[in-house]
Amino acid sequence: MKKVLLYFASNSAFYTNLFISIKNGFEEAGCLVVGEANLLCSGALIRQIEIEKPDFVFEMNRVKSEIPNFPNDVIHICWLVDFWGREYSDLKGSDILYAWTYSWIENFKKNGVASVKYLPSATDSKIYKPINIKKIYDFTFLGHISKRWTSYELNREVGIKDDNKIYFKDILPIVENLVLSQEYIESTIEELTKRNYNLKLNKSLIYDLSSRIYRQKTRELYMDKFLGITNNISIYGPNNWALYEKYKNNYKGFLEKPEQINKAMQKANILLHFTFIPHFRVLDAMACGMVSTAFETPNIYKNEFEILGFKSNEDYLEIDTKCDRISQEFFNNKQLLADISYNARKKTLKNHLWVHRAEQVLKDVERISHK
């Protein structure tokens, strides 16, 4: 029996619930699991290793090089779900670095990280399962949207161009236009550098430029498109949604428990998913027999749904990134929705539960152990 120390990104409701499901997946795969949803400080982790003597440590978002005095004889695995403002070149040292999305792998290899592998989302079929509940919404969306920018954030000095000070409010519309143009550039920071912006980068600014702007503008764009079809849409997530006048009537609150999420999702016909990456919530929806949308994959990326064995318009509804081809008729095809629901649930239960991901990790650990 393998012993694993398992630690996640934070003890928020999302990560605490996710931790429990993944812990159960490792236990179902035959492991003894010790850990918690929150990351330990480096010193506490080293002491825990000395006490528990695990076969490997599995952490979310922290790499081995960020842990001083990590023992050489213990395998360290990082599952990267969020960069936390770091660059690809910062994330080194772990015996295995799992990327949550396949699109990151090539950039890691370019930055000299040879140990990178793909470990996608999965789901917990004990929680996410069909229930007999009345459908009252056409669509539902579960997720985050950023708050409006504060005056302080807008007036931050962020760099220099042509010997002139540059403030965040100066580059915000530039990055927003890049996002809305649907041009899949490798990095907004690299694009600004090409335009002769000498940025004073820190973790906060990196996050704002690489993640926050994208999340805010795309979710506004796509939600507005679907609200143009029907106003019968439920939105769940942090109360940031209520700060937007146009969404406050659709906002239904924050769901803390997975059982609440399972019930809320199934009150709608279709889950809205606004990327081409198979997110946790997509696999959860598929497991409970719900239809999910996903974007068509840009030509520069591999189709991650196909990598996982899912086919567009057979296992999920594919929509174009500008939502130009969406229509009410497309989403009202009851036979198509029924077929997609059946197909997606069947494939998810067969190949995409957390025990399947745990078994993948154990195979990789075994391979390293015999080198």
N, C-alpha and C positions, 0 to 999 in steps of 0.2 A: 504493500500500500504506500503510495506516494504522499508525503506531507507537503502542503503548500501554505505559505504565508500570503494572504490575499488582502490587498489594501487598495482603496479606490480614491477618487478625486476629492470628495467632500462628504459630509454627513447631511447634505440637503435631502429633501424627500425623494427626488429623482434618483440620486446615487445610492441612497440607503435601500430603496426598493430594488434597484438594479443589482446591488451587491448581493442581496438575499437570493435572487434568482440565479445569479452566476455561481454563488457558493453552492447552491443546491445542484447545479449542473456538474460542478467538480465532484461533489459527493456522490452523485449518481454514476459518475465515471470511475468511482472507486477510490477517491482521494480523501485524506484527512485534512480538513481546512481549518486554519486559525487566522483570524483577521477581523477587520471592521471596515466600514464604508469610508472612513477618513484616513488620509495618509498620516503615518507616524512621523515625528521628527527623526532626523538621521540617527541620533544617538539612541533613541528608543527602539528604532528598527534593528540596529546592531545588537542591542541587548536581547531583543526578542529572538533574533537568529541564534544567539548563544544559548538561550533557554530551550527553544523548540527544535533546533537542528533540522531545519526543513530540507527537502530535496530541491526546492526552488522557491523563489519569491516572485510573485506576480503583482505588479503595481500598475495603476492607471496613471499615465501622463508624466511619471518621473523616471528618468533614465539613471543607469548605474553611476555615470560620471558625476551626478549631482548628490551622491551619497558618500561622504568621506569615510574611508576605512572599511568599505564594503568588502567582506571576505572573498578571496579569490576562488575558494573551493565551493562556493554556493552559486547556483545559476540564478541570474537576475533577468526577469522578463518585464518589459514595459509594453503596455497596450496604449498606444497613443490615440486619444479621441479628441484632444484639444491641445493646441500648441502653447497656450498661455503666453502669447507674445514672444515666443522664442522662434529662432530660425531653424531650418533644417540642419545646418552645420552645428547647432548647439546640442543636438539630441544624439549623443553617441555613448558607447560604453556597455550597453546592455548586451547580454549573450543572445537574446532575441528581441528585436523591436518589431512589434506588431502594429501595422497601420490599420486604422479603422476604415479608411477608404483607399481603394486601389490606386486612385489618382495620385496619391502622395509617394508611392513607391519609387517611381522613376527619379523624382527629385532627391529622395534620400540616397539613391545609388550614385547620383551625380555628385553628392556631397560626401562620398566615401563611406557610407553606411551599408556594408555588405550583408549584414545580418537581418535585414528588414523582410518581413513577410506580411501577408494579408490576413487579417482576422476581422471579418465583418460582424455586423449586428446579428442577433438571434432573438429568440423569444421564449417565454415560459407558458407552456400549454396548460399548466394547472391553473393559471390565472386568466389568460386570454383565450376564451372559449365562447362558442355561440350561446346566447341566452334568448329566451322568448320575450322580446320587448318590442313595443310599437315604434315604428319609424316615424319621427316627427320633423326631421330636417332633411333637406336635399343633400347638404354637404356639412362636414365638420372639419375644423382645423385645431390641432393641438400643438402648441409651441410658444416660443418666446418672440417678442418684438422689443426692440430697444426703446428706451425713453427718448423724448425729444432732447436735443442738445441744449445744455445749459449755457448761459452767457459766459461763464468761466471757461467752459470747454471750447466755445467758439472763438474766444479771444486769446487762447493759448498761443504763445510764440513757438512755432514748430520748426523754423529753419530760415534759410537765406536763399534768395535768388537775385542774381545781378546786383549784389551788395545791398539789397533791400530786405528788411525783416519780413518774414512770411508768417501769417497767423492761420490757425486752423480753418477759420471761416473763408480764407482765400483758396484753400485747396479742396474744401468740402464739395463745392459744386463740380469740380473737375472729376473727382472720384465718383460722385453720384452719376455723372454722365457716362463714365466708363462702365459702371454697373448696368445702367439702363440701356446702353448700346448693345448689350448681350455679347460683347467681345470678350472671349475667354482668354484674357491676358494672364501670364504666369503669376504676376504680382503687381498690385497697384503701386507698391513702394518702388519696384524696379521701373515702372512706367513713369512715375514722377521724377525719378533720378535721371532718366533719359531726357526729360524735359527741363533739366538743369535746376531742379529743386534740391538744395543741399539740406536734408532733413536732420534734425536733432532727435534721433530715434530713442525711445524708451519703450518699456513693455506696454504702457497705456496707449501710446500713439500707434504702435505696431498693431495692437488689437483693434483700435478704432479704424485704422486704414484697411486692414486685411479682413476683418470680420464684421464689426458693428455696422459700418455703412452698408455693406452688402446685404446683411440680414434685414436691416430696416427698409431699404429701398425696394428690394425684391419682394418682400412680404407685403408691402404697401401696393406695389404694382399688381401682383397676382390676386390679392384679396379684392382689390378694386375691380379687376376683370371679372371675377366670379360673382361679385355683388351686382355687376351689370347684367348678369343672367337671372339671378334670383336673390332676394334678400333673406331667403330661408336658410341661413348658414349659422351654425353655432361655432363660437370660438372659445377655447379653453387655454388657460395659461396664466402667467403673472399678470397683475392688474395694470401693467403698462398699457395693455390694450384699451382700458377704460379712459386713458389719457388722450386718446384719439377720438374726436367727436364723431367721426364717420363709422367707428367700430363699436362704440360703447353699448349700443342696443343689441349687438350680436354677441357681445362678451358675456359668457355664462359663469365665469369664475375659475378658480384654481383647483385642480384635482390633485389631492395629495396621495391617495391610495390607489394602487393598481386596479383594485376591484371597481373603484369609481371610474377609472379610465375605460375599463372594459365595457362598463354599462353605458357611459356617455358616448363612446364611439358608435355603439350599435343603435343609438337613437337616430343615426343618420344613414343615408344610403351609401355615401361615398366619403372616404377620408381624403382631404386635400393634402398632397405632399408636393412641395415646391422645389425639389432638386432632382438630380439624376442619380443620387446616392441612396442605397437602401438603408434608411434610418431605422433606429429602434422601433419607432411608432409604426412604421410600415409593416415590419414583421409581426408586431403585436396585432395589427389590424387583420393581416392575412390569417393569423392563427384563430382569430375569432370569427372568421368567415366574412370579413368585410372587404369591400372593393377599395383599392387605393389608386390614386393617380401618381404619376411620376413623369418627369420631363424626359424628352428624347435626349440622348447623350450627344454632346458636341463631338465632332469628328476627331478632335485631338485627344480624346479620352476613350478608354475601353468601357464598354457597357457593363456596369457592375451587376445589373439585374441578370444579364445573360451569363456572366461568370457564375452566378449563384443558381443558374438553371431556370430562371424565370423568362417568359416570353411576353413581349408587349402585346396588349389587347387580347391575350389569352390568360395571363396571370395578374395583370395590372393594366390600368388605362393609361396609355401614353399620350401626353399633350405637348404641343410645341412650346418653346421657351417664351415666346411672345404672346401665347394664348390667342393667336389669331384664328385658330381653327376650332375653338371650343363653341359648343352650342347646346342648348337645352335638349335637343333631340338626341344628341350623342349620348347624353347621360341618362336618358329615359328608356334606353333599350333594355328592357327587363330580362330578356333571355340572355343577352350578352353579360349583364351584371351577374346573373345567377351562375353562368358558366365560369366567369372569372373568379367568383367567390369560391366555388367548389375546387377549381384547379389550384388556386393559390394556397388554400388551406391544406390540401393534400400534400403539396410539395413542401410546405413549411414544416408540417409535422414529421415528414420523412427525413429532412436534411438540415433544418435550421432552428433546432432547439439548442439551449445552452449546453446540454450534455454533448451535442455534436461538436461545439466549439472547444469544450474541455478535452474531448478525445483528440482533437487536432493538436492542442497544446501539448498533451502528454506524448504524442508521437514525436513532436519536435524536440521535446525534452529528452526523450529516449535516444534520439539520434545524436544529440550533443553529448550525452553521457557516455556514449560508446566511441567517441572520437579519440 
